[in-house]
Amino acid sequence: MQNLLIIAPSSSEPAPVGSAGAIAQAMLRAVEVAGESGVRPLQVKVITPHDWANSSVSDADWLLCPLTLDLPNGLEFPARGVFDRCRAVEPMRQTVAAWAVATGDGAAWLPIVWTQKGPLFAEAIAQRETQYFQPLHLSDRQRQPLYALGQRLLRSLEALPAVYLLQFGYAEQGIWFDRLIPFPAEPAIASVGVQSPDLFQCHWRCLTNQPILELLI
């Protein structure tokens, strides 16, 4: 097993709830849980993009697990192109609008566990005051277009196995697309202790080609 390098958000990045460090801690815990069954990296290190830009670490020596879109230019890994396209929010919204899907700001998230055998859709996540929660109950009329959009978008990106959060808005009459996040960002914390395996455990399994059979609430 390779060494694992988690690239966490810097403290200067905006975070609507909680601290950026909570994401890295959740990822570390997921790796620790996986290690109890034998899939453990040789070494685990957490850095920020600023740390990377000022270090001599070689990306060839590590399995990279970025948990931020704010990545240094010289950092290369297999999903770099997907991250760059997800960071360009407006161009992606234009692409989705061309598919006759409404776009705009939203504050709900559909987790998509994109495995080698296809997608697994987790229960949606939303925010109530200062907390994220899962599940957000959606009608079938809202849920099915989200599933279809998520599959089309990830296929168009030639996405690699990982956990993705499709951020969206919704109302009684339907849904609209906001953006795609190519890692378990802060809303994914809502899955810890609620979903099994949680979204951070799912992300680790995807990165290390381990099977995920189902998602349970």
C-alpha positions, 0 to 999 in steps of 0.5 A: 500500500502507498503512503497517503497524502491528504490535502486539506482546505487551508484555514483561509478558505470559506467554510459555511459551517464548522472548521475545515479541519473537521473534513481532514479528521473525518477522512483520517478516521475513515482510513483508520477504520479501513486499517482495522480490516487490513487496508492501511497506508504505510504513512499518512500525512495531512497538508494544505495547498500552501504547505505543498507549494512550499515543500519538496514532497513528490506527488509520485511518492503518495496516493493523493486525496485532495479535499479542496479545489484550491490546488497548486498548479504543479500538483498532478494526480489522475483526477486533476482534470476533473477537479479543474473543471469542477472549480470552473462553476460557471462553465459547468452551469452553462454545460448543464443549462444546455441540457435543459436543466435549470441552474442557480445557487443551492444549499442541498447535496446529493452524494454520488459514490462513483464506483468502477461498477457504477453509481451508488446514490446516497440520501441527500444532505441539507443544512439546518441553521448551523448543522448539516443533516442526512437524510433530506427527504425528496419526492421521486419527482425531485430525486429522479432528475437528480440521479439522471443529471449526476450520471450524465455529468460524471460520465461527461467528465470521465470521472474516476471512482470517488465520492462526489457531491452534486450541489443543488437547489429544490422546490416543489416544482423541481430542482436546479443545478449549482455545482459539482464537488469531486470529494466529500466536502464539509456536508459529507460530515452529516453521513458520519454515524448515520450512513454505513459506510459513511461518505469518507469511508466510501471515498477511501474505498473508491481511491483504493479500489475496494468494493462498496455493495450498498449504502445503509441509513 
